[in-house]
Amino acid sequence: MIFQQFRHEEGGCLSYIVGCSRMQVCAVIDSQHDIEPYVAYAADHGMRITHIIETHSQADHLSGAQRLAAATGASVYFHESVSAAFPVRRVKDGEDIRLGNVLFKVLHTPGHTPDSITLLVSDTARGREPWHALTGDTLFVGDTGRPDLDGDAGLLYDSIWGKLLPLGDGVEIYPAHFAGSSCGKSMSPKPSSTMGYERRFNDSLRAKSKKEFVDLVTADLPVQPPLFQKVRQYNLGFLKEPPIGKTYDMNSLEISPEKLKEKMDRGEKPFLLDVREDFEYRLANMGGQLIPLGELSKRYGELNAEAEIVVHCHHGGRSRKAVSFLYEKGFRNVKNLIGGIDAWSVKIDPKVPRY
């Protein structure tokens, strides 16, 4: 079995290639809009991409499923409840998807979205017991999916307690996001875990009742992804042009550490907005105002919409979302610090601690 994780720092996204080396076929799971990494990996390993599987209809970023299908001729798989404007293969709870020795067992795990699925991955050459669970946005490392983007917190509880918690401690968890994504509120920067570890240390899974879980996962949610309904419509084929970038070019709303340093050396003083968490600010900071990303939707009125604002976080994922949000709210002189405070420390000021 071939298993490769792709880590996308911008937006805190994770995608996967899983395939059978004997049959030289593979599946791409939760493809990003830039499909070149998958095409290149498959070519380098002598594989054909025959399956494109979406664990749910994405709302926080542009999916590459349609583009990848056009480039490879592969079929796109969704849960049967999805409504899409392009050809898809619909799968049911309990259904098997086979690629040579690789077996995907489909679990319907609604809650984050109605069409969410988890894929249990087995190498049948060694047995049918699952090695991995590709949990999409249902279960993250240290967190669970947010239920407020057309989801349902009660269904999320039922999915986790009914389908995922019964899995063995040794099953490895591979989610669709890590820290920096807006699809959860306290996920870890770690890109994988085990069911046993999450059972012990994931605070959301310590809830003693369904009500306690619902109250926990619906409190203090992060800012919703900008244009999330239109992003989802594009990903499902109902919009032909990507909504992100249609009214502005995100690249024009970014500034490098070097350019920011040049501004400061000229005596310009852009307002620095830090959207990390309080504990991160205490570890290292560049000064400026701290408004964690999860609080920005309630507190953006504290900011001067006419001022030049440079937003930063740890690596640039959260701050990029903050810039998109602020731009939608009328802030026209706002920029994301590329690479975040970590890049500032490496390239400009080593006195700022790295963590």
MOHULIN-V90372 format. One record per residue. N is the residue number from 1. RES is the residue in one small letter. SS is DSSP state (2 for helix, 1 for strand, 0 for the rest). Layout:
n = (N | N)
res = (RES | RES)
ss = (SS | SS)
This chain:
n = (1 | 2 | 3 | 4 | 5 | 6 | 7 | 8 | 9 | 10 | 11 | 12 | 13 | 14 | 15 | 16 | 17 | 18 | 19 | 20 | 21 | 22 | 23 | 24 | 25 | 26 | 27 | 28 | 29 | 30 | 31 | 32 | 33 | 34 | 35 | 36 | 37 | 38 | 39 | 40 | 41 | 42 | 43 | 44 | 45 | 46 | 47 | 48 | 49 | 50 | 51 | 52 | 53 | 54 | 55 | 56 | 57 | 58 | 59 | 60 | 61 | 62 | 63 | 64 | 65 | 66 | 67 | 68 | 69 | 70 | 71 | 72 | 73 | 74 | 75 | 76 | 77 | 78 | 79 | 80 | 81 | 82 | 83 | 84 | 85 | 86 | 87 | 88 | 89 | 90 | 91 | 92 | 93 | 94 | 95 | 96 | 97 | 98 | 99 | 100 | 101 | 102 | 103 | 104 | 105 | 106 | 107 | 108 | 109 | 110 | 111 | 112 | 113 | 114 | 115 | 116 | 117 | 118 | 119 | 120 | 121 | 122 | 123 | 124 | 125 | 126 | 127 | 128 | 129 | 130 | 131 | 132 | 133 | 134 | 135 | 136 | 137 | 138 | 139 | 140 | 141 | 142 | 143 | 144 | 145 | 146 | 147 | 148 | 149 | 150 | 151 | 152 | 153 | 154 | 155 | 156 | 157 | 158 | 159 | 160 | 161 | 162 | 163 | 164 | 165 | 166 | 167 | 168 | 169 | 170 | 171 | 172 | 173 | 174 | 175 | 176 | 177 | 178 | 179 | 180 | 181 | 182 | 183 | 184 | 185 | 186 | 187 | 188 | 189 | 190 | 191 | 192 | 193 | 194 | 195 | 196 | 197 | 198 | 199 | 200 | 201 | 202 | 203 | 204 | 205 | 206 | 207 | 208 | 209 | 210 | 211 | 212 | 213 | 214 | 215 | 216 | 217 | 218 | 219 | 220 | 221 | 222 | 223 | 224 | 225 | 226 | 227 | 228 | 229 | 230 | 231 | 232 | 233 | 234 | 235 | 236 | 237 | 238 | 239 | 240 | 241 | 242 | 243 | 244 | 245 | 246 | 247 | 248 | 249 | 250 | 251 | 252 | 253 | 254 | 255 | 256 | 257 | 258 | 259 | 260 | 261 | 262 | 263 | 264 | 265 | 266 | 267 | 268 | 269 | 270 | 271 | 272 | 273 | 274 | 275 | 276 | 277 | 278 | 279 | 280 | 281 | 282 | 283 | 284 | 285 | 286 | 287 | 288 | 289 | 290 | 291 | 292 | 293 | 294 | 295 | 296 | 297 | 298 | 299 | 300 | 301 | 302 | 303 | 304 | 305 | 306 | 307 | 308 | 309 | 310 | 311 | 312 | 313 | 314 | 315 | 316 | 317 | 318 | 319 | 320 | 321 | 322 | 323 | 324 | 325 | 326 | 327 | 328 | 329 | 330 | 331 | 332 | 333 | 334 | 335 | 336 | 337 | 338 | 339 | 340 | 341 | 342 | 343 | 344 | 345 | 346 | 347 | 348 | 349 | 350 | 351 | 352 | 353 | 354 | 355)
res = (m | i | f | q | q | f | r | h | e | e | g | g | c | l | s | y | i | v | g | c | s | r | m | q | v | c | a | v | i | d | s | q | h | d | i | e | p | y | v | a | y | a | a | d | h | g | m | r | i | t | h | i | i | e | t | h | s | q | a | d | h | l | s | g | a | q | r | l | a | a | a | t | g | a | s | v | y | f | h | e | s | v | s | a | a | f | p | v | r | r | v | k | d | g | e | d | i | r | l | g | n | v | l | f | k | v | l | h | t | p | g | h | t | p | d | s | i | t | l | l | v | s | d | t | a | r | g | r | e | p | w | h | a | l | t | g | d | t | l | f | v | g | d | t | g | r | p | d | l | d | g | d | a | g | l | l | y | d | s | i | w | g | k | l | l | p | l | g | d | g | v | e | i | y | p | a | h | f | a | g | s | s | c | g | k | s | m | s | p | k | p | s | s | t | m | g | y | e | r | r | f | n | d | s | l | r | a | k | s | k | k | e | f | v | d | l | v | t | a | d | l | p | v | q | p | p | l | f | q | k | v | r | q | y | n | l | g | f | l | k | e | p | p | i | g | k | t | y | d | m | n | s | l | e | i | s | p | e | k | l | k | e | k | m | d | r | g | e | k | p | f | l | l | d | v | r | e | d | f | e | y | r | l | a | n | m | g | g | q | l | i | p | l | g | e | l | s | k | r | y | g | e | l | n | a | e | a | e | i | v | v | h | c | h | h | g | g | r | s | r | k | a | v | s | f | l | y | e | k | g | f | r | n | v | k | n | l | i | g | g | i | d | a | w | s | v | k | i | d | p | k | v | p | r | y)
ss = (0 | 1 | 1 | 1 | 1 | 1 | 1 | 1 | 0 | 0 | 0 | 0 | 1 | 1 | 1 | 1 | 1 | 1 | 1 | 1 | 0 | 0 | 0 | 0 | 1 | 1 | 1 | 1 | 1 | 0 | 0 | 1 | 0 | 0 | 0 | 2 | 2 | 2 | 2 | 2 | 2 | 2 | 2 | 2 | 0 | 0 | 0 | 1 | 1 | 1 | 1 | 1 | 1 | 0 | 0 | 0 | 0 | 0 | 0 | 0 | 0 | 0 | 1 | 0 | 2 | 2 | 2 | 2 | 2 | 2 | 2 | 2 | 0 | 0 | 1 | 1 | 1 | 1 | 1 | 0 | 0 | 0 | 0 | 0 | 0 | 0 | 0 | 0 | 1 | 1 | 1 | 0 | 0 | 0 | 0 | 1 | 1 | 1 | 1 | 0 | 0 | 1 | 1 | 1 | 1 | 1 | 1 | 1 | 0 | 0 | 0 | 0 | 0 | 0 | 0 | 0 | 1 | 1 | 1 | 1 | 1 | 1 | 1 | 0 | 0 | 0 | 0 | 0 | 0 | 0 | 0 | 1 | 1 | 1 | 1 | 1 | 0 | 0 | 1 | 1 | 0 | 0 | 1 | 1 | 0 | 0 | 0 | 0 | 0 | 0 | 0 | 0 | 2 | 2 | 2 | 2 | 2 | 2 | 2 | 2 | 2 | 2 | 2 | 2 | 0 | 0 | 0 | 0 | 0 | 0 | 0 | 1 | 1 | 1 | 1 | 0 | 1 | 0 | 0 | 0 | 0 | 0 | 0 | 0 | 0 | 0 | 0 | 0 | 0 | 0 | 0 | 0 | 1 | 1 | 2 | 2 | 2 | 2 | 2 | 2 | 2 | 0 | 2 | 2 | 2 | 2 | 0 | 0 | 0 | 2 | 2 | 2 | 2 | 2 | 2 | 2 | 2 | 0 | 0 | 0 | 0 | 0 | 0 | 0 | 0 | 0 | 0 | 2 | 2 | 2 | 2 | 2 | 2 | 2 | 2 | 0 | 0 | 0 | 0 | 0 | 0 | 0 | 0 | 0 | 0 | 0 | 0 | 0 | 0 | 2 | 2 | 2 | 2 | 1 | 1 | 0 | 2 | 2 | 2 | 2 | 2 | 2 | 2 | 2 | 2 | 0 | 0 | 0 | 0 | 0 | 1 | 1 | 1 | 1 | 0 | 0 | 0 | 2 | 2 | 2 | 2 | 2 | 2 | 0 | 0 | 0 | 0 | 0 | 1 | 1 | 0 | 0 | 2 | 2 | 2 | 2 | 2 | 2 | 2 | 2 | 2 | 2 | 0 | 0 | 0 | 0 | 0 | 0 | 1 | 1 | 1 | 1 | 0 | 0 | 0 | 0 | 2 | 2 | 2 | 2 | 2 | 2 | 2 | 2 | 2 | 2 | 2 | 2 | 0 | 0 | 0 | 0 | 0 | 1 | 1 | 1 | 1 | 0 | 0 | 2 | 2 | 2 | 2 | 2 | 2 | 2 | 2 | 0 | 0 | 0 | 0 | 0 | 0 | 0 | 0)
